[in-house]
Amino acid sequence: MSADRVEEVTGAQETEAAGGGVEAQAVTAALTYYPVAPGVRLNVRSGPATSYPIVKVLPEGTKVPIFCQTPGTSVTGPYGTTNIWDNIADGQFVSDAYVRTGSDGYIAPRCA
């Protein structure tokens, strides 16, 4: 797996203390950003297939997080032919054929 940038994401998780109160604990997870193929303006779709509407277009040189991956329409791009689609934000998917993950397979959990 190849990554160009890792960002720390901090959130809060509530847990019940022994006395019945609620106490906040910091939760830290690494969020990795993967580069889109050079020279590509990438269509972002509302679902994991080319039949879904385009919700935006990513400019050249963009790096994207991958929260989860799911099968969908097979697409051929700079990084091969694949049916894997990357969820980069809520309701936003790009074909993994255009994202340099360093793998031909899944690198993130399957989307629920």
C-alpha positions as CSV (number, residue, x, y, z in Angstrom):
1,M,0.0,0.0,0.0
2,S,1.3,3.4,-1.0
3,A,0.3,6.6,0.7
4,D,1.4,10.1,0.3
5,R,-0.2,11.7,3.3
6,V,-1.5,10.5,6.6
7,E,-3.6,12.8,8.8
8,E,-4.6,12.2,12.4
9,V,-8.3,12.5,13.0
10,T,-9.4,13.0,16.6
11,G,-12.9,12.5,17.8
12,A,-14.7,11.9,21.1
13,Q,-16.1,8.7,22.4
14,E,-18.4,8.7,25.4
15,T,-18.2,5.9,28.0
16,E,-20.0,5.4,31.2
17,A,-17.9,5.7,34.3
18,A,-18.4,3.4,37.2
19,G,-20.4,6.0,39.1
20,G,-23.0,6.3,36.3
21,G,-21.6,9.5,34.8
22,V,-20.5,10.0,31.2
23,E,-16.8,10.7,30.5
24,A,-15.3,11.6,27.1
25,Q,-12.3,9.8,25.8
26,A,-10.2,10.9,22.9
27,V,-10.2,8.5,20.0
28,T,-7.5,8.8,17.3
29,A,-7.4,7.1,14.0
30,A,-5.1,7.6,11.0
31,L,-6.7,8.7,7.8
32,T,-4.6,8.0,4.7
33,Y,-5.0,10.0,1.5
34,Y,-4.3,8.4,-1.9
35,P,-3.3,10.2,-5.1
36,V,-5.6,10.3,-8.1
37,A,-3.8,9.4,-11.4
38,P,-1.7,12.2,-12.8
39,G,-3.4,14.4,-15.3
40,V,-6.9,13.2,-14.5
41,R,-9.9,15.2,-13.6
42,L,-11.9,12.5,-11.8
43,N,-15.7,12.2,-11.8
44,V,-17.2,11.7,-8.4
45,R,-20.5,9.8,-8.5
46,S,-23.3,9.4,-6.0
47,G,-23.0,5.6,-6.1
48,P,-20.6,2.8,-7.1
49,A,-21.4,2.7,-10.8
50,T,-21.0,4.9,-14.0
51,S,-24.9,5.0,-14.1
52,Y,-25.0,7.1,-11.0
53,P,-25.0,10.9,-11.4
54,I,-21.8,12.9,-11.2
55,V,-21.9,15.0,-8.0
56,K,-18.6,16.8,-8.6
57,V,-15.3,16.6,-10.5
58,L,-11.9,16.4,-8.7
59,P,-9.2,18.6,-10.1
60,E,-5.8,17.2,-11.2
61,G,-3.4,16.4,-8.4
62,T,-6.1,15.6,-5.9
63,K,-5.6,13.1,-3.0
64,V,-8.5,11.3,-1.5
65,P,-9.3,9.4,1.7
66,I,-10.9,6.0,1.3
67,F,-13.4,5.3,4.1
68,C,-14.7,2.0,2.6
69,Q,-14.8,0.2,-0.7
70,T,-17.6,-1.7,-2.5
71,P,-18.1,-3.6,-5.8
72,G,-19.8,-1.8,-8.7
73,T,-19.4,-1.2,-12.4
74,S,-16.2,-2.4,-13.9
75,V,-14.0,0.5,-15.1
76,T,-10.7,0.6,-16.9
77,G,-8.3,3.4,-15.9
78,P,-4.6,4.1,-15.5
79,Y,-4.3,1.5,-12.7
80,G,-6.0,-1.3,-14.5
81,T,-9.5,-2.7,-14.8
82,T,-11.5,-3.1,-11.6
83,N,-15.0,-3.2,-10.2
84,I,-13.9,-1.7,-6.9
85,W,-15.3,1.7,-6.0
86,D,-13.9,3.9,-3.2
87,N,-16.1,5.8,-0.9
88,I,-14.3,9.2,-0.4
89,A,-17.1,11.0,1.5
90,D,-20.8,10.6,2.3
91,G,-22.5,9.7,-0.9
92,Q,-19.4,10.2,-3.0
93,F,-17.6,7.3,-4.9
94,V,-14.8,7.1,-7.4
95,S,-13.5,4.1,-9.4
96,D,-10.4,2.5,-7.8
97,A,-9.0,2.3,-11.3
98,Y,-8.1,6.0,-11.0
99,V,-6.7,5.9,-7.4
100,R,-3.1,4.8,-6.6
101,T,-3.6,2.6,-3.6
102,G,-0.6,0.2,-4.4
103,S,-3.0,-2.8,-4.5
104,D,-5.2,-4.5,-7.1
105,G,-7.6,-5.5,-4.3
106,Y,-9.4,-4.1,-1.3
107,I,-7.4,-1.9,1.0
108,A,-10.3,-0.6,3.2
109,P,-13.3,-2.3,4.8
110,R,-16.3,-3.1,2.6
111,C,-19.0,-0.4,2.7
112,A,-22.1,-1.4,4.7
